[in-house]
Amino acid sequence: MSGAHGHADHGGNKGVALLISVLALVLAFSETLGKSAQTAGLAYNIEASNLWAFYQAKTIRQTTLRTASEQMAAQVGANLSEGMKKQIEAWKKTIERYQSEEKPPEGRDQLAARAKEAEKKRDTSMAAYHHYELASAAVQIAIVLASASIITGMVALVWAAGALGLVGVAFCVIGFFFPTAVHLF
C-alpha cells in the first residue's frame, strides 16, 4: 500500500514539477519582455526630451529674431533703409521657417508632433513594462506555492499556483497586445 501511495506522490510531484517548469518558462518570457519594454520606454523618453529641447531652442531663436526685427523697426520708425527692410524680411522668413520646416522636419510644429509621438510610444512601452512586472510577480509567487506543495502535499497550493500562473500569462498577453487597455496603477 505504501508503494501505491509513493507512486501516487511521485506522479503528483511530476505534475507539480511540470507546472513549475511551465511557470519558469512564463517567468523567463515576462522578464525578457519586461526588460525590453523598459529599455524602449527609456529610449523614447530620451528621444522626447531631446525633441522638446530642440523645440525650445527653436522657440528661443524665433523670439530673438522677432525681438530684433521689432526693435529695429521701432528704433528707426518710418525711416527704414532698404537694407534694414530686407534684413527684417529675412528675419521674418527665418521666423516662419523655425515655426514650420518640413524637410528636414525640424520646425517647431514638426518637433512638437515628433516629441508627442515619442511620448506616446514611451507611455505604451512603460505600460507594457508594468504588466510584465505584474506577470513576473504572479509567476514567482506561483513557483513558490507549487514548490511548497511538494513539501506539504497540499493540493490547494498547486491549484493556487496554477491560478496565479494563469494570471501571469494574462498579464503577459495584456502587456504584449493591449498594454494601454488595463490601468491598475
C-alpha positions in Angstrom: 0.0 0.0 0.0 2.8 2.4 0.7 4.2 1.6 -2.7 1.0 2.7 -4.3 1.0 5.8 -2.1 4.6 6.6 -3.0 3.8 6.1 -6.7 0.9 8.5 -6.5 3.1 11.1 -4.8 5.8 10.5 -7.4 3.2 11.1 -10.2 1.8 14.1 -8.4 5.3 15.5 -7.9 6.0 15.0 -11.6 2.9 17.1 -12.4 4.0 19.8 -10.0 7.5 19.7 -11.5 6.0 20.2 -14.9 3.9 23.0 -13.6 7.0 24.7 -12.1 8.8 24.2 -15.5 6.0 25.9 -17.4 5.8 28.7 -14.8 9.6 29.2 -15.1 9.1 29.5 -18.9 6.4 32.1 -18.4 8.7 33.9 -16.0 11.5 34.0 -18.5 9.3 35.5 -21.1 7.8 38.1 -18.8 11.2 39.1 -17.5 12.7 39.4 -21.0 9.7 41.2 -22.4 9.6 43.5 -19.4 13.3 44.5 -19.7 12.8 45.1 -23.4 9.8 47.3 -22.8 11.6 49.2 -20.0 14.6 49.9 -22.3 12.3 51.0 -25.1 10.4 53.3 -22.7 13.6 54.9 -21.5 14.9 55.4 -25.1 11.6 57.0 -26.1 11.7 59.2 -23.0 15.2 60.4 -24.0 14.0 61.0 -27.6 11.1 63.1 -26.4 13.3 65.1 -24.1 15.8 65.8 -26.9 13.0 66.8 -29.3 11.4 69.2 -26.7 14.9 70.7 -26.0 15.3 71.3 -29.8 11.8 72.8 -29.8 12.7 75.1 -27.0 15.9 76.2 -28.8 13.9 77.0 -31.9 11.5 79.0 -29.8 14.3 81.0 -28.3 15.8 81.6 -31.7 12.4 82.6 -33.1 11.8 85.0 -30.2 15.3 86.5 -30.5 14.7 87.3 -34.2 11.2 88.6 -33.6 12.6 90.9 -30.9 15.4 92.1 -33.1 13.1 92.9 -36.1 10.6 94.7 -33.9 13.3 96.6 -32.1 14.9 97.7 -35.4 11.5 98.8 -36.7 10.7 100.7 -33.5 14.0 102.5 -33.2 14.2 103.7 -36.8 10.5 104.1 -37.3 9.3 105.0 -40.8 12.9 105.9 -41.8 13.9 102.3 -42.5 16.6 102.0 -45.2 16.2 99.4 -47.9 18.9 97.3 -46.3 17.0 97.3 -43.0 13.7 96.4 -44.7 15.5 93.4 -46.4 17.0 92.3 -43.1 13.6 92.4 -41.3 12.1 90.4 -44.2 14.9 87.9 -44.0 14.4 87.6 -40.2 10.6 87.1 -40.7 11.2 84.3 -43.2 13.6 82.6 -40.8 11.0 83.0 -38.0 8.4 81.3 -40.3 10.9 78.5 -41.1 11.6 78.0 -37.4 7.8 77.5 -36.9 7.3 75.0 -39.8 10.1 73.3 -41.7 9.1 70.1 -43.4 12.4 69.0 -44.8 14.1 68.1 -42.6 11.1 68.0 -40.2 12.7 70.4 -37.7 10.2 73.3 -37.4 8.5 73.9 -34.1 5.3 72.3 -35.4 7.1 69.2 -36.6 9.3 68.9 -33.5 6.2 69.1 -31.2 4.5 66.4 -33.2 7.6 64.1 -33.1 8.0 64.7 -29.4 4.4 63.9 -28.7 4.7 60.7 -30.7 7.8 59.7 -28.8 5.9 60.4 -25.5 3.1 58.2 -26.7 5.5 55.3 -27.5 7.2 55.8 -24.1 3.8 55.6 -22.3 2.9 52.4 -24.2 6.2 50.8 -23.5 6.1 51.7 -19.8 2.5 50.4 -19.6 3.6 47.1 -21.1 6.6 47.0 -18.7 4.3 47.3 -15.7 2.1 44.5 -17.0 5.2 42.3 -17.4 6.3 43.2 -13.9 2.9 42.1 -12.5 3.1 38.9 -14.6 6.6 38.2 -13.1 5.4 38.7 -9.6 2.4 36.4 -10.0 4.5 33.7 -11.6 7.2 34.0 -9.0 4.6 33.5 -6.2 3.1 30.6 -8.2 6.5 28.9 -8.3 6.9 29.3 -4.6 3.4 27.9 -3.9 4.0 25.0 -6.3 7.3 24.2 -4.6 5.7 24.4 -1.2 3.0 21.9 -2.3 5.7 19.3 -2.9 6.9 19.7 0.7 3.5 19.9 2.3 1.5 17.7 0.0 -1.3 20.4 0.0 -3.2 20.2 -3.3 -4.7 23.6 -2.7 -1.3 25.1 -3.2 -1.0 23.5 -6.6 -4.3 25.0 -7.6 -3.3 28.4 -6.3 0.0 28.2 -8.2 -1.9 27.2 -11.4 -4.3 30.1 -10.9 -1.5 32.6 -10.3 0.3 31.2 -13.3 -2.7 31.9 -15.5 -2.8 35.5 -14.0 0.8 35.8 -15.0 0.1 34.6 -18.6 -2.9 37.0 -18.8 -0.7 40.0 -17.8 1.9 38.9 -20.4 -0.8 38.8 -23.1 -2.1 42.2 -21.9 1.4 43.7 -21.9 2.2 42.3 -25.4 -1.1 43.0 -27.2 -3.0 45.6 -25.2 -0.6 47.5 -22.9 -2.8 50.5 -22.5 -6.1 48.7 -22.2 -5.8 47.9 -18.5 -4.8 50.5 -15.9 -4.2 49.2 -12.5 -1.8 51.9 -11.1 
